[in-house]
Amino acid sequence: MTLTRMFPYPRAPHTLVLELDTPDAECAVLDLVRRFSRWHRVESRVVYGGRTELVLLLRPVKKHTGFERALDRSMGVSGATLYPPGTSIAS
């Protein structure tokens, strides 16, 4: 399962783009989004060249939902690898 790129849109701080290179990775992310659907949803899905780009709309929440930690665990990488320093995907 591989997440090849992940970044927030510069002008939309509560939007996150994930580029995934396997169907398993996409399923893992979609399962997480379903689990946290009260706060987050898929805005769009584009498939190109064997990769899938998911755009997630993250609602600003006052308390931590656990989404970031769950995404880290499912992708098998650390938060430092996923997010640039000082960037939060959920407020």
Residue frames as a rotation matrix with the C-alpha (Angstrom) as fourth column:
MET 1
0.590 0.807 0.000 0.00
0.807 -0.590 0.000 0.00
0.000 0.000 -1.000 0.00
THR 2
-0.495 -0.866 -0.072 1.62
0.856 -0.500 0.130 3.26
-0.149 0.003 0.989 -1.06
LEU 3
0.770 0.534 -0.350 0.78
0.474 -0.845 -0.247 6.90
-0.427 0.024 -0.904 -0.70
THR 4
0.084 -0.814 0.575 2.92
0.982 -0.032 -0.189 8.67
0.172 0.580 0.796 -3.27
ARG 5
-0.797 -0.308 0.519 1.99
0.238 -0.951 -0.199 12.29
0.555 -0.035 0.831 -2.53
MET 6
0.193 0.864 -0.465 -0.15
0.949 -0.044 0.312 14.10
0.250 -0.501 -0.829 -0.01
PHE 7
-0.865 -0.500 -0.043 -0.54
0.498 -0.843 -0.203 17.84
0.065 -0.198 0.978 0.36
PRO 8
0.010 0.867 -0.499 -3.07
0.635 -0.391 -0.666 20.52
-0.772 -0.310 -0.555 1.31
TYR 9
0.258 0.137 0.956 -4.30
0.859 -0.486 -0.162 22.91
0.443 0.863 -0.243 -1.37
PRO 10
-0.746 -0.656 -0.115 -2.59
0.634 -0.645 -0.427 26.26
0.206 -0.392 0.897 -0.67
ARG 11
-0.812 0.445 0.378 -5.77
-0.390 -0.895 0.215 28.31
0.434 0.028 0.901 -1.04
ALA 12
0.366 0.927 -0.084 -8.11
-0.558 0.290 0.778 25.80
0.745 -0.237 0.623 0.58
PRO 13
-0.448 -0.751 0.485 -6.61
-0.827 0.143 -0.543 24.85
0.339 -0.645 -0.685 3.95
HIS 14
-0.147 0.448 0.882 -9.26
-0.663 0.617 -0.424 22.23
-0.734 -0.647 0.206 4.69
THR 15
0.878 0.338 -0.339 -8.74
-0.475 0.532 -0.701 20.38
-0.057 0.777 0.627 1.42
LEU 16
-0.001 -0.877 0.481 -6.24
-0.559 0.400 0.727 17.54
-0.830 -0.268 -0.490 1.17
VAL 17
0.579 0.095 -0.810 -4.98
-0.788 0.321 -0.526 15.84
0.210 0.942 0.261 -1.99
LEU 18
0.121 -0.529 0.840 -3.78
-0.431 0.734 0.524 12.23
-0.894 -0.425 -0.139 -1.82
GLU 19
0.256 -0.120 -0.959 -2.10
-0.927 0.250 -0.279 10.50
0.273 0.961 -0.047 -4.73
LEU 20
0.215 -0.047 0.975 -2.30
-0.566 0.808 0.164 6.72
-0.796 -0.587 0.148 -4.34
ASP 21
-0.316 -0.441 -0.840 -0.65
-0.948 0.162 0.273 4.12
0.016 0.883 -0.469 -6.54
THR 22
-0.961 0.065 -0.267 -2.53
0.035 0.993 0.113 0.95
0.273 0.100 -0.957 -5.54
PRO 23
-0.091 0.996 0.001 -6.20
-0.155 -0.015 0.988 0.01
0.984 0.089 0.156 -5.20
ASP 24
0.085 0.069 -0.994 -5.45
0.851 0.514 0.108 -1.24
0.518 -0.855 -0.015 -1.65
ALA 25
-0.833 -0.441 -0.334 -4.25
0.549 -0.731 -0.406 2.22
-0.065 -0.521 0.851 -0.63
GLU 26
-0.715 0.638 0.286 -7.38
-0.360 -0.687 0.631 3.80
0.599 0.348 0.721 -2.07
CYS 27
0.156 0.797 -0.584 -9.61
0.244 0.541 0.805 1.32
0.957 -0.268 -0.110 -0.22
ALA 28
-0.268 -0.334 -0.904 -7.79
0.941 0.110 -0.320 2.03
0.207 -0.936 0.285 3.05
VAL 29
-0.994 -0.107 -0.023 -8.27
0.109 -0.981 -0.163 5.78
-0.005 -0.165 0.986 2.67
LEU 30
-0.435 0.899 0.053 -11.93
-0.384 -0.239 0.892 5.43
0.814 0.367 0.449 1.64
ASP 31
0.086 0.417 -0.905 -12.56
0.657 0.659 0.366 3.20
0.749 -0.626 -0.217 4.67
LEU 32
-0.640 -0.397 -0.658 -11.08
0.761 -0.444 -0.472 5.89
-0.105 -0.803 0.586 6.91
VAL 33
-0.925 0.333 0.180 -13.17
-0.258 -0.903 0.344 8.60
0.277 0.272 0.921 5.27
ARG 34
-0.059 0.939 -0.340 -16.30
-0.001 0.340 0.940 6.50
0.998 0.056 -0.019 5.83
ARG 35
-0.058 -0.035 -0.998 -15.30
0.910 0.408 -0.067 5.99
0.409 -0.912 0.008 9.46
PHE 36
-0.602 -0.236 -0.763 -14.78
0.589 -0.776 -0.224 9.73
-0.539 -0.585 0.606 9.95
SER 37
-0.479 0.425 0.768 -17.60
0.768 -0.221 0.601 10.82
0.425 0.878 -0.220 7.60
ARG 38
0.536 0.650 -0.538 -19.04
0.829 -0.524 0.193 13.12
-0.157 -0.550 -0.820 10.23
TRP 39
0.366 -0.500 -0.785 -16.02
0.105 -0.816 0.569 15.38
-0.925 -0.291 -0.247 9.65
HIS 40
-0.510 -0.726 -0.461 -14.55
-0.460 -0.223 0.860 14.51
-0.727 0.650 -0.220 6.25
ARG 41
0.583 0.668 0.462 -15.74
0.071 0.524 -0.849 13.57
-0.809 0.528 0.258 2.77
VAL 42
-0.426 -0.681 0.595 -14.35
0.674 0.200 0.711 12.83
-0.603 0.705 0.374 -0.69
GLU 43
0.036 0.356 -0.934 -14.67
-0.306 -0.886 -0.349 15.86
-0.951 0.298 0.077 -2.94
SER 44
0.641 0.151 -0.752 -13.41
-0.767 0.090 -0.636 14.22
-0.029 0.984 0.173 -6.13
ARG 45
0.242 -0.544 0.804 -11.69
-0.017 0.826 0.564 11.11
-0.970 -0.150 0.191 -7.46
VAL 46
0.659 -0.135 -0.740 -9.55
-0.748 -0.219 -0.627 11.05
-0.078 0.966 -0.245 -10.60
VAL 47
0.523 -0.505 0.687 -7.76
0.219 0.858 0.465 7.99
-0.824 -0.093 0.559 -12.01
TYR 48
0.836 -0.319 -0.447 -4.79
-0.545 -0.382 -0.746 8.49
0.067 0.868 -0.493 -14.32
GLY 49
0.148 -0.880 -0.451 -1.89
-0.655 0.255 -0.712 6.28
0.741 0.401 -0.538 -15.37
GLY 50
0.007 -0.115 -0.993 -2.53
0.388 0.916 -0.103 3.61
0.921 -0.385 0.051 -12.75
ARG 51
-0.895 -0.287 -0.340 -2.74
0.425 -0.325 -0.845 6.16
0.132 -0.901 0.413 -9.94
THR 52
0.198 0.980 0.035 -5.73
0.825 -0.186 0.534 7.58
0.529 -0.077 -0.845 -8.14
GLU 53
-0.874 -0.365 0.321 -5.97
0.151 -0.832 -0.534 11.15
0.462 -0.419 0.782 -6.92
LEU 54
0.096 0.888 -0.449 -8.45
0.920 0.093 0.381 11.71
0.381 -0.450 -0.808 -4.10
VAL 55
-0.649 -0.167 0.742 -9.38
-0.074 -0.957 -0.280 15.21
0.757 -0.236 0.609 -2.99
LEU 56
-0.220 0.530 -0.819 -10.71
0.913 0.408 0.019 15.19
0.345 -0.743 -0.573 0.57
LEU 57
-0.051 0.290 0.956 -12.72
-0.187 -0.943 0.276 18.00
0.981 -0.164 0.102 2.09
LEU 58
-0.460 -0.221 -0.860 -11.89
0.752 0.419 -0.509 18.20
0.473 -0.881 -0.027 5.79
ARG 59
0.565 0.712 0.418 -14.31
0.304 -0.650 0.697 20.07
0.767 -0.266 -0.583 7.99
PRO 60
-0.452 -0.685 0.572 -12.70
-0.344 -0.458 -0.820 22.30
0.823 -0.567 -0.028 10.58
VAL 61
0.539 0.596 -0.595 -13.20
0.342 0.491 0.801 20.62
0.770 -0.635 0.061 13.94
LYS 62
0.538 -0.298 0.789 -12.33
-0.693 -0.689 0.212 21.88
0.481 -0.660 -0.577 17.41
LYS 63
0.391 -0.429 0.814 -11.17
-0.620 0.531 0.578 18.54
-0.680 -0.730 -0.058 18.75
HIS 64
-0.569 -0.704 -0.426 -8.80
-0.807 0.376 0.456 16.06
-0.160 0.603 -0.782 17.17
THR 65
0.478 0.857 -0.192 -10.75
-0.878 0.459 -0.137 13.34
-0.029 0.234 0.972 15.33
GLY 66
0.162 -0.494 0.854 -7.94
-0.245 0.819 0.520 10.79
-0.956 -0.293 0.012 15.14
PHE 67
0.961 0.273 0.045 -8.08
-0.016 0.216 -0.976 10.90
-0.277 0.937 0.212 11.33
GLU 68
0.495 -0.841 -0.215 -4.42
-0.810 -0.358 -0.465 11.93
0.315 0.405 -0.858 10.96
ARG 69
-0.285 -0.613 0.737 -3.18
-0.833 0.539 0.126 9.15
-0.475 -0.577 -0.664 13.25
ALA 70
0.365 0.501 0.785 -5.40
-0.046 0.852 -0.522 6.55
-0.930 0.154 0.334 11.56
LEU 71
0.968 -0.058 -0.242 -4.18
-0.247 -0.107 -0.963 7.65
0.030 0.993 -0.118 8.13
ASP 72
0.099 -0.991 0.095 -0.56
-0.990 -0.108 -0.094 7.43
0.104 -0.085 -0.991 9.31
ARG 73
-0.227 -0.156 0.961 -1.14
-0.532 0.847 0.012 3.89
-0.816 -0.509 -0.275 10.61
SER 74
0.658 0.576 0.485 -2.94
0.051 0.609 -0.792 2.67
-0.751 0.546 0.371 7.50
MET 75
0.905 -0.362 -0.225 -0.24
-0.323 -0.241 -0.915 4.01
0.277 0.901 -0.335 5.18
GLY 76
0.756 -0.615 -0.226 2.59
0.655 0.696 0.295 2.75
-0.024 -0.371 0.928 7.38
VAL 77
-0.190 -0.825 0.533 4.48
0.639 -0.516 -0.571 6.04
0.745 0.232 0.625 7.45
SER 78
-0.409 -0.032 -0.912 5.02
0.863 -0.336 -0.376 8.69
-0.295 -0.941 0.165 10.08
GLY 79
0.664 0.713 -0.224 3.25
0.643 -0.698 -0.313 12.02
-0.380 0.064 -0.923 10.29
ALA 80
0.134 -0.701 -0.700 6.54
-0.149 -0.713 0.685 13.79
-0.980 0.012 -0.200 9.62
THR 81
-0.791 -0.401 0.462 6.70
0.337 0.345 0.876 12.03
-0.511 0.849 -0.138 6.26
LEU 82
-0.142 0.846 0.515 3.10
0.989 0.148 0.028 12.83
-0.053 0.513 -0.857 5.37
TYR 83
0.810 0.584 0.058 2.81
0.581 -0.812 0.056 16.45
0.080 -0.012 -0.997 6.41
PRO 84
-0.038 -0.814 0.579 5.21
0.389 -0.546 -0.742 19.34
0.920 0.197 0.337 5.93
PRO 85
-0.625 -0.244 -0.741 6.28
0.778 -0.117 -0.618 20.91
0.064 -0.963 0.263 9.24
GLY 86
-0.874 0.288 -0.391 3.64
-0.075 -0.876 -0.477 23.25
-0.480 -0.388 0.787 10.62
THR 87
-0.595 0.698 -0.400 0.89
-0.627 -0.091 0.774 21.90
0.503 0.711 0.492 8.37
SER 88
-0.740 0.460 0.491 -2.22
-0.158 0.590 -0.792 20.45
-0.654 -0.663 -0.364 9.95
ILE 89
-0.898 0.439 -0.009 -4.83
0.107 0.239 0.965 18.69
0.426 0.866 -0.262 7.86
ALA 90
0.136 0.962 -0.239 -7.52
0.709 0.074 0.701 19.15
0.692 -0.264 -0.672 10.49
SER 91
-0.432 -0.276 0.858 -8.05
-0.237 -0.883 -0.404 22.29
0.870 -0.378 0.316 12.53
